[in-house]
């Protein structure tokens, strides 16, 4: 293995700010034994920071395509500790921040994300991974008569472009879920739900031998050059190529500090409902739903019959000063209560159902809600994919294939995608960022974003 000599660039320092994953997905799991921490100085062909969907997917694709190259993956805590192991589990189509007014672009985005879900399912089945998943559709609930009329026309337009979504009127929606205050729905049968934490832990077992994973190893410093040096408290990895698979945590490493906002999303999960209770709700034939409001509420059914629910208002999200990426559980209590109130508005019969778990996860959100994937740096050896803005289950898994192609110098396959080398809009620094977020969300009840 030959490496270019190190030419240190300006070091980028980080400090650990990663809390424990306490999501529903961690419950009732087999005992997990993490890989040893990084306690030596290692030379590799690629170093990946982050053990979520982006990092693990990239390691998987690169190691299989280049079996003679050594990949070192560094995770601050345990595999799947970040947003990849804390989300609602829904594998969704579309990309936030991308307009659906152009037929060709709309078809491209839908086919790309649908293909990403195909890849997740194919991986689980081909590798015989013990990962619970379902792919029987998700429903977008329309909560206003005028928006219902517009949504029905939108479905007709999408269908004329060859996109297989369905319009359901209010009566038809109640055949799927008896939610209150709903005037119609858009049903997409190609999407579904997956246990992301199980996916990552199972994928780790199947990872090719040329991948070495180091857990509980927070990165403290990155030095760029023709060779990149990534340092932790007790060791380092030197490699000609680095991959940032850290999404909302990326600013902690000194990258994208003015372009990505670590947003804290609060989520709850109920005790399991017996089958007859789900029947009373009219729910069972689909994986999950979301609504059409700016602060989207969403819910999905777990394999044991619990309901995961999040979003619905400003109470469900938070931003911590200076891009903080952990969130005190006690500070989230008001958010959990607000989410529960929203859940009961849609499904009043669940008012007295106990909660089994409530938690917070860190998303990577951009100003226009668009994600970006590409390569940067003086030596074009820093690869990245981030800013999924709530669609990370599909997009972050897809990112591994994208970054592997870019690393292989195959850019043509992705140049038409809206995320390819997408230039993110800047956000103000502190204290203006924190003040702006607080004022805008409290005054408008919406997320700050640039409308496309």
Helices and strands as residue ranges (DSSP letters): E 11-13, G 24-26, E 41-43, E 46-49, H 53-65, E 71-74, G 83-85, E 90-91, H 103-126, E 133-134, E 138-142, H 145-160, E 166-169, H 170-173, E 184-188, E 192-194, H 196-206, E 211-214, E 221-223, E 228-231, E 236-239, E 242-244, G 247-253, E 261-270, H 275-281, E 288-291, E 297-301, E 307-311, G 314-316, E 317-318, G 330-332, H 333-346, G 348-350, E 355-365, E 372-376, E 382-386, H 392-407, H 432-444
